[in-house]
C-alpha cells in the first residue's frame, strides 16, 4: 500500500475570529428599530389546518398581522370576532395591566418580595386563553397572568399568593407570581424556563393516549429555545404528533441580553420548527386578533390530530424583567414607546372605536372602574396579611400535602419543631 504524500495546508489569509453579537442599542442612546421589516397587515395567506407541516414553513419568516395602522382588521387571518368578545378581551387586558401596576407598587413598599409585570404583552395571555378551551391544560411562564385573568380566576387569590398570606392558595410554598390552579387547568409555574415545553408535550401525549379531548399548550421565552428541554419537547411533539400548541414569546429581552444572543438575528425562532418537521407560525404578538387567530388555528390543527404547532409571538417587554431589574442599564429609555408594533391595549381599543363599538370616554371609564376594582380587591387581600407583616400559614403545613398519610419520619420532624 503506497502512502499518499501529505500536502501542508496553506496558512489562512487572516486569523479566525468569533462573531460576538453586538449589544444593541446602547443604553443612554435612542431607540432604533429601523432594521425591522414588517409586512402590511392582511398580507399573509391562511392555510387550512390539515396542510402538511412543510406548507407552513414559509410562515416562519413572515409575520401574521390582522390590525392595520388605521385600526381595521384585514386579511384571511381575521378571526371575525363579534364586538362583545372584543370588548371582553379588551377588558381582560386592561385588568391585567391594572393588576400588574398595583402589585408592582406593593413590592416597592415591601408587602411582597418579588413581582414581574407583562406590560406590552397582555394580548398574548388574554387572546390565547380566549382561543383555547377552558379545560385545555396550560403550562405557562411567569408572564402569562393574562391566562388566569381571562379564564376568570379570582383576582384576590392571585394577590394572596403574591403576599404569601393566610389565604394564599399555595400556603406560602411558592415564590410570588408562580401561580398554580388545577381547577383552572393552569399548571404550577416554574421559575426555570424551558421545563414548560416537555411538560406540555407530555400532557398532550397522555391526553391522546387516553383518547381524551383536551390539548396542551406551553409557553417559554426566546432565550429558553437554547435549552435542551426545548429540543427534547420538539422531538417528541414531532415524532408522536402530540396535540399541543408550543408558544415562544419573543419579547426581545432575556433579562439583560437581547434576542440576538439567542440566535434571533440568524433565523427567526419560529424557523426552529422546520428541522423537526413541525408546523410553525410567526405572529404579531401585540395584535390581539392575530394572536387569537393563530392560536385558534393551531388548536384546531391539534384537535384534528394533525400534530403540534410552534408559534413565535413577536412582541416587546415594555417594562423591567422583574422588580430586581433596571432596564435602563442595558437599553434606551425610549425603547418601549418607539416599538413599532405599538401597545396591544391601544390597538384593540382603536379597532373597536373604528367599528363604532367603543369610545375614548368608555375607555377612560373602564380604566377607572378596573383601577378601583383592583384597589378594593387589594385592600381585602391585605386583611389576610402580607409578606412583611403576616399572618402566614402555620409552620406545620410544610409537612402536609405530600403523602396521603404522613410517614413516621415526617411526624417526628414536626414534633421536634413543636408544631
ZATI-631499 format. One record per residue (C-alpha): x negated, z negated, y negated. Coordinates in nm, 2 decimals. Last residue first. Example, Ala and Ser with C-alpha at 12.3 -4.5 7.8 and 13.67 -1.06 7.14 Angstrom:
{{-1.37; -0.71; 0.11}}
{{-1.23; -0.78; 0.45}}
***
This chain:
{{4.58; -6.58; -2.24}}
{{4.31; -6.83; -2.16}}
{{4.03; -6.58; -2.16}}
{{3.92; -6.70; -1.82}}
{{4.28; -6.67; -1.70}}
{{4.29; -6.31; -1.80}}
{{3.97; -6.24; -1.61}}
{{4.11; -6.42; -1.30}}
{{4.43; -6.21; -1.31}}
{{4.22; -5.90; -1.35}}
{{4.02; -5.99; -1.04}}
{{4.33; -6.07; -0.84}}
{{4.50; -5.73; -0.89}}
{{4.79; -5.68; -1.13}}
{{5.08; -5.51; -0.95}}
{{5.18; -5.16; -1.07}}
{{4.82; -5.13; -1.20}}
{{4.71; -5.01; -1.54}}
{{5.00; -5.12; -1.77}}
{{4.86; -5.47; -1.83}}
{{4.52; -5.63; -1.87}}
{{4.49; -5.54; -2.24}}
{{4.83; -5.70; -2.29}}
{{4.67; -6.04; -2.26}}
{{4.51; -6.00; -2.61}}
{{4.86; -6.03; -2.77}}
{{4.97; -5.73; -2.97}}
{{4.89; -5.74; -3.33}}
{{5.02; -5.93; -3.64}}
{{4.82; -5.83; -3.83}}
{{4.64; -5.84; -4.16}}
{{4.37; -5.57; -4.16}}
{{4.53; -5.34; -3.90}}
{{4.88; -5.37; -4.05}}
{{5.18; -5.57; -3.95}}
{{5.54; -5.53; -3.84}}
{{5.66; -5.55; -4.20}}
{{5.42; -5.27; -4.27}}
{{5.63; -5.02; -4.07}}
{{5.93; -5.11; -4.29}}
{{5.73; -5.03; -4.61}}
{{5.60; -4.72; -4.46}}
{{5.95; -4.60; -4.37}}
{{6.05; -4.65; -4.74}}
{{5.76; -4.46; -4.87}}
{{5.80; -4.18; -4.62}}
{{6.17; -4.14; -4.71}}
{{6.09; -4.16; -5.08}}
{{5.83; -3.88; -5.06}}
{{6.08; -3.68; -4.85}}
{{6.35; -3.71; -5.11}}
{{6.12; -3.62; -5.40}}
{{5.99; -3.31; -5.22}}
{{6.35; -3.22; -5.13}}
{{6.45; -3.24; -5.50}}
{{6.14; -3.04; -5.61}}
{{6.22; -2.77; -5.36}}
{{6.59; -2.76; -5.45}}
{{6.49; -2.71; -5.81}}
{{6.23; -2.44; -5.73}}
{{6.50; -2.25; -5.54}}
{{6.61; -2.17; -5.19}}
{{6.83; -1.93; -4.99}}
{{6.82; -1.63; -5.22}}
{{6.61; -1.44; -4.97}}
{{6.32; -1.43; -5.22}}
{{6.36; -1.81; -5.26}}
{{6.33; -1.85; -4.88}}
{{6.02; -1.64; -4.88}}
{{5.86; -1.83; -5.17}}
{{5.93; -2.16; -4.99}}
{{5.76; -2.02; -4.68}}
{{5.45; -1.92; -4.89}}
{{5.44; -2.25; -5.08}}
{{5.44; -2.45; -4.76}}
{{5.18; -2.24; -4.59}}
{{4.94; -2.26; -4.89}}
{{4.73; -1.95; -4.95}}
{{4.59; -1.68; -4.73}}
{{4.32; -1.60; -4.98}}
{{4.16; -1.95; -4.98}}
{{4.08; -2.00; -5.35}}
{{4.26; -2.33; -5.38}}
{{4.08; -2.47; -5.07}}
{{3.73; -2.36; -5.18}}
{{3.74; -2.49; -5.53}}
{{3.53; -2.80; -5.46}}
{{3.25; -2.58; -5.31}}
{{3.13; -2.67; -4.96}}
{{2.89; -2.91; -4.79}}
{{2.88; -3.24; -4.98}}
{{3.22; -3.16; -5.15}}
{{3.38; -3.21; -4.81}}
{{3.34; -3.59; -4.82}}
{{3.41; -3.73; -4.48}}
{{3.50; -4.07; -4.32}}
{{3.87; -4.03; -4.42}}
{{3.87; -3.73; -4.19}}
{{3.76; -3.37; -4.19}}
{{3.85; -3.35; -4.56}}
{{4.13; -3.15; -4.70}}
{{4.21; -2.78; -4.72}}
{{4.12; -2.70; -4.36}}
{{4.17; -2.33; -4.36}}
{{4.36; -2.09; -4.13}}
{{4.32; -1.82; -3.87}}
{{4.52; -1.93; -3.56}}
{{4.34; -1.77; -3.26}}
{{4.58; -1.74; -2.98}}
{{4.47; -1.71; -2.61}}
{{4.75; -1.60; -2.39}}
{{4.82; -1.71; -2.03}}
{{4.99; -1.52; -1.75}}
{{5.26; -1.26; -1.69}}
{{5.48; -1.51; -1.51}}
{{5.79; -1.44; -1.72}}
{{5.76; -1.79; -1.86}}
{{5.40; -1.72; -1.97}}
{{5.50; -1.40; -2.15}}
{{5.79; -1.57; -2.33}}
{{5.55; -1.85; -2.44}}
{{5.30; -1.59; -2.57}}
{{5.57; -1.40; -2.77}}
{{5.73; -1.72; -2.91}}
{{5.38; -1.84; -3.01}}
{{5.31; -1.51; -3.19}}
{{5.65; -1.51; -3.36}}
{{5.63; -1.87; -3.48}}
{{5.28; -1.83; -3.61}}
{{5.37; -1.50; -3.79}}
{{5.68; -1.66; -3.95}}
{{5.50; -1.97; -4.07}}
{{5.21; -1.77; -4.23}}
{{4.92; -2.00; -4.29}}
{{4.78; -1.95; -3.94}}
{{4.75; -1.57; -4.00}}
{{4.73; -1.47; -3.63}}
{{4.48; -1.34; -3.38}}
{{4.64; -1.26; -3.04}}
{{4.49; -1.25; -2.69}}
{{4.59; -1.16; -2.33}}
{{4.34; -1.28; -2.08}}
{{4.09; -1.07; -1.88}}
{{3.83; -1.34; -1.89}}
{{3.58; -1.14; -2.09}}
{{3.85; -1.04; -2.33}}
{{3.97; -1.40; -2.41}}
{{3.66; -1.46; -2.62}}
{{3.79; -1.20; -2.86}}
{{4.04; -1.45; -3.00}}
{{3.74; -1.64; -3.14}}
{{3.65; -1.34; -3.35}}
{{3.31; -1.19; -3.30}}
{{2.96; -1.23; -3.44}}
{{3.07; -1.42; -3.76}}
{{3.26; -1.68; -3.57}}
{{2.97; -1.77; -3.34}}
{{3.02; -2.15; -3.35}}
{{2.77; -2.17; -3.64}}
{{2.98; -1.90; -3.81}}
{{3.27; -2.15; -3.82}}
{{3.10; -2.35; -4.09}}
{{2.94; -2.69; -4.02}}
{{3.05; -3.01; -4.19}}
{{3.32; -3.14; -3.96}}
{{3.39; -2.82; -3.76}}
{{3.50; -2.60; -4.05}}
{{3.67; -2.26; -4.08}}
{{4.02; -2.38; -3.98}}
{{4.01; -2.17; -3.66}}
{{4.28; -2.34; -3.46}}
{{4.22; -2.21; -3.11}}
{{4.55; -2.21; -2.92}}
{{4.60; -2.17; -2.55}}
{{4.95; -2.09; -2.43}}
{{5.01; -2.17; -2.06}}
{{5.18; -2.02; -1.76}}
{{4.87; -2.01; -1.54}}
{{4.78; -1.66; -1.42}}
{{4.58; -1.82; -1.14}}
{{4.25; -1.64; -1.20}}
{{4.29; -1.60; -1.58}}
{{4.40; -1.96; -1.65}}
{{4.14; -2.10; -1.41}}
{{3.86; -1.91; -1.59}}
{{4.00; -1.98; -1.94}}
{{4.00; -2.35; -1.86}}
{{3.64; -2.36; -1.73}}
{{3.53; -2.17; -2.04}}
{{3.69; -2.40; -2.29}}
{{3.58; -2.71; -2.10}}
{{3.22; -2.59; -2.11}}
{{3.22; -2.65; -2.49}}
{{3.13; -2.36; -2.73}}
{{3.51; -2.30; -2.79}}
{{3.51; -2.65; -2.93}}
{{3.39; -2.54; -3.27}}
{{3.70; -2.32; -3.32}}
{{3.93; -2.62; -3.29}}
{{4.13; -2.70; -2.99}}
{{4.50; -2.68; -2.90}}
{{4.69; -2.67; -2.56}}
{{5.03; -2.55; -2.45}}
{{5.18; -2.59; -2.11}}
{{5.49; -2.43; -1.96}}
{{5.80; -2.60; -1.82}}
{{6.03; -2.41; -1.57}}
{{5.93; -2.57; -1.25}}
{{5.85; -2.39; -0.92}}
{{5.63; -2.68; -0.81}}
{{5.31; -2.46; -0.81}}
{{5.41; -2.32; -1.14}}
{{5.43; -2.67; -1.30}}
{{5.11; -2.77; -1.13}}
{{4.93; -2.46; -1.27}}
{{5.07; -2.53; -1.62}}
{{4.96; -2.89; -1.61}}
{{4.61; -2.79; -1.50}}
{{4.59; -2.52; -1.78}}
{{4.70; -2.78; -2.04}}
{{4.44; -3.03; -1.91}}
{{4.17; -2.77; -1.89}}
{{4.24; -2.68; -2.26}}
{{4.29; -3.03; -2.41}}
{{3.95; -3.16; -2.30}}
{{3.77; -2.94; -2.55}}
{{3.78; -3.19; -2.83}}
{{3.67; -3.55; -2.79}}
{{3.91; -3.77; -3.00}}
{{4.16; -3.75; -2.71}}
{{4.53; -3.74; -2.77}}
{{4.78; -3.86; -2.50}}
{{5.01; -3.57; -2.40}}
{{5.31; -3.50; -2.61}}
{{5.61; -3.42; -2.39}}
{{5.84; -3.60; -2.64}}
{{5.94; -3.88; -2.39}}
{{5.58; -3.89; -2.26}}
{{5.46; -3.98; -2.61}}
{{5.10; -4.02; -2.72}}
{{4.93; -4.04; -3.06}}
{{4.56; -4.04; -3.15}}
{{4.62; -4.07; -3.52}}
{{4.48; -4.42; -3.54}}
{{4.25; -4.51; -3.25}}
{{4.42; -4.61; -2.93}}
{{4.48; -4.93; -2.74}}
{{4.67; -5.11; -3.01}}
{{4.99; -5.15; -2.80}}
{{5.04; -4.78; -2.76}}
{{5.40; -4.80; -2.91}}
{{5.26; -4.99; -3.20}}
{{5.54; -5.24; -3.29}}
{{5.31; -5.54; -3.33}}
{{5.06; -5.35; -3.54}}
{{4.79; -5.09; -3.46}}
{{4.85; -4.96; -3.82}}
{{4.82; -4.60; -3.71}}
{{5.05; -4.66; -3.41}}
{{5.29; -4.83; -3.64}}
{{5.29; -4.52; -3.87}}
{{5.37; -4.28; -3.58}}
{{5.64; -4.51; -3.46}}
{{5.79; -4.53; -3.80}}
{{5.81; -4.15; -3.82}}
{{6.03; -4.14; -3.51}}
{{5.95; -3.82; -3.31}}
{{6.19; -3.54; -3.42}}
{{6.03; -3.25; -3.24}}
{{5.91; -3.11; -3.58}}
{{5.74; -3.44; -3.65}}
{{5.57; -3.45; -3.32}}
{{5.43; -3.10; -3.34}}
{{5.35; -3.14; -3.71}}
{{5.10; -3.42; -3.61}}
{{4.88; -3.13; -3.49}}
{{4.55; -3.23; -3.65}}
{{4.42; -3.48; -3.39}}
{{4.41; -3.23; -3.10}}
{{4.71; -3.12; -2.90}}
{{4.80; -3.11; -2.53}}
{{5.18; -3.02; -2.54}}
{{5.40; -3.01; -2.24}}
{{5.71; -2.78; -2.27}}
{{6.01; -3.01; -2.27}}
{{6.13; -2.94; -2.62}}
{{6.10; -2.56; -2.58}}
{{5.83; -2.38; -2.78}}
{{5.89; -2.18; -3.10}}
{{5.99; -2.48; -3.30}}
{{5.68; -2.68; -3.19}}
{{5.47; -2.37; -3.28}}
{{5.62; -2.34; -3.63}}
{{5.56; -2.71; -3.70}}
{{5.21; -2.76; -3.56}}
{{5.07; -2.44; -3.71}}
{{5.26; -2.42; -4.03}}
{{5.11; -2.75; -4.14}}
{{4.75; -2.63; -4.15}}
{{4.68; -2.65; -4.53}}
{{4.66; -3.03; -4.52}}
{{4.62; -3.15; -4.16}}
{{4.52; -3.50; -4.25}}
{{4.30; -3.73; -4.05}}
{{4.31; -4.11; -4.08}}
{{4.09; -4.41; -4.00}}
{{4.07; -4.79; -4.01}}
{{4.42; -4.88; -4.12}}
{{4.55; -5.11; -4.39}}
{{4.22; -5.10; -4.58}}
{{4.35; -4.96; -4.91}}
{{4.19; -4.61; -4.85}}
{{4.35; -4.60; -4.51}}
{{4.69; -4.66; -4.65}}
{{4.62; -4.38; -4.91}}
{{4.56; -4.13; -4.63}}
{{4.88; -4.26; -4.46}}
{{5.09; -4.17; -4.76}}
{{4.93; -3.83; -4.81}}
{{4.97; -3.74; -4.45}}
{{5.33; -3.84; -4.44}}
{{5.41; -3.64; -4.74}}
{{5.23; -3.34; -4.59}}
{{5.41; -3.37; -4.26}}
{{5.75; -3.41; -4.44}}
{{5.68; -3.09; -4.63}}
{{5.61; -2.90; -4.31}}
{{5.93; -3.04; -4.15}}
{{6.14; -2.95; -4.45}}
{{6.00; -2.59; -4.45}}
{{6.08; -2.55; -4.08}}
{{6.43; -2.68; -4.12}}
{{6.48; -2.45; -4.42}}
{{6.36; -2.15; -4.20}}
{{6.59; -2.25; -3.92}}
{{6.88; -2.27; -4.17}}
{{6.79; -1.93; -4.32}}
{{6.80; -1.75; -3.98}}
{{6.48; -1.65; -3.81}}
{{6.41; -1.28; -3.79}}
{{6.09; -1.32; -3.58}}
{{5.91; -1.07; -3.80}}
{{5.64; -0.93; -3.56}}
{{5.76; -0.58; -3.59}}
{{5.69; -0.55; -3.96}}
{{5.79; -0.72; -4.28}}
{{5.90; -1.06; -4.42}}
{{5.91; -1.06; -4.80}}
{{5.74; -1.33; -5.00}}
{{5.59; -1.08; -5.25}}
{{5.24; -1.14; -5.12}}
{{5.36; -1.03; -4.78}}
{{5.48; -1.26; -4.50}}
{{5.45; -1.11; -4.15}}
{{5.08; -1.12; -4.06}}
{{4.91; -1.06; -3.73}}
{{4.54; -1.03; -3.79}}
{{4.34; -0.77; -3.60}}
{{4.01; -0.82; -3.41}}
{{4.16; -0.98; -3.11}}
{{4.47; -0.76; -3.14}}
{{4.27; -0.47; -2.98}}
{{4.26; -0.68; -2.67}}
{{4.64; -0.68; -2.63}}
{{4.66; -0.37; -2.41}}
{{4.39; -0.52; -2.18}}
{{4.63; -0.80; -2.10}}
{{4.86; -0.56; -1.92}}
{{5.19; -0.53; -2.11}}
{{5.47; -0.76; -2.00}}
{{5.55; -0.93; -2.33}}
{{5.61; -0.60; -2.51}}
{{5.36; -0.51; -2.78}}
{{5.41; -0.59; -3.15}}
{{5.24; -0.35; -3.39}}
{{5.01; -0.48; -3.66}}
{{5.08; -0.35; -4.02}}
{{5.35; -0.60; -4.12}}
{{5.15; -0.79; -4.37}}
{{4.85; -0.59; -4.51}}
{{4.52; -0.63; -4.33}}
{{4.28; -0.90; -4.45}}
{{3.91; -0.81; -4.47}}
{{3.73; -1.13; -4.56}}
{{3.38; -1.09; -4.72}}
{{3.51; -1.15; -5.07}}
{{3.59; -1.51; -4.97}}
{{3.36; -1.67; -5.23}}
{{3.43; -2.02; -5.35}}
{{3.21; -2.14; -5.64}}
{{2.88; -2.33; -5.63}}
{{2.82; -2.71; -5.61}}
{{2.82; -2.70; -5.23}}
{{2.66; -2.37; -5.10}}
{{2.89; -2.11; -4.96}}
{{2.80; -2.05; -4.69}}
{{2.54; -2.22; -4.48}}
{{2.32; -1.95; -4.34}}
{{2.34; -1.88; -3.97}}
{{1.99; -1.92; -3.83}}
{{1.88; -1.59; -3.67}}
{{1.57; -1.66; -3.46}}
{{1.24; -1.49; -3.51}}
{{1.00; -1.26; -3.32}}
{{0.68; -1.17; -3.49}}
{{0.63; -0.81; -3.61}}
{{0.52; -0.48; -3.46}}
{{0.51; -0.65; -3.12}}
{{0.18; -0.62; -2.93}}
{{0.18; -0.34; -2.67}}
{{0.21; -0.45; -2.32}}
{{-0.10; -0.41; -2.10}}
{{-0.05; -0.14; -1.84}}
{{-0.05; -0.26; -1.49}}
{{-0.20; -0.01; -1.25}}
{{0.00; 0.04; -0.93}}
{{-0.15; -0.12; -0.62}}
{{-0.15; 0.11; -0.33}}
{{0.00; 0.00; 0.00}}
***
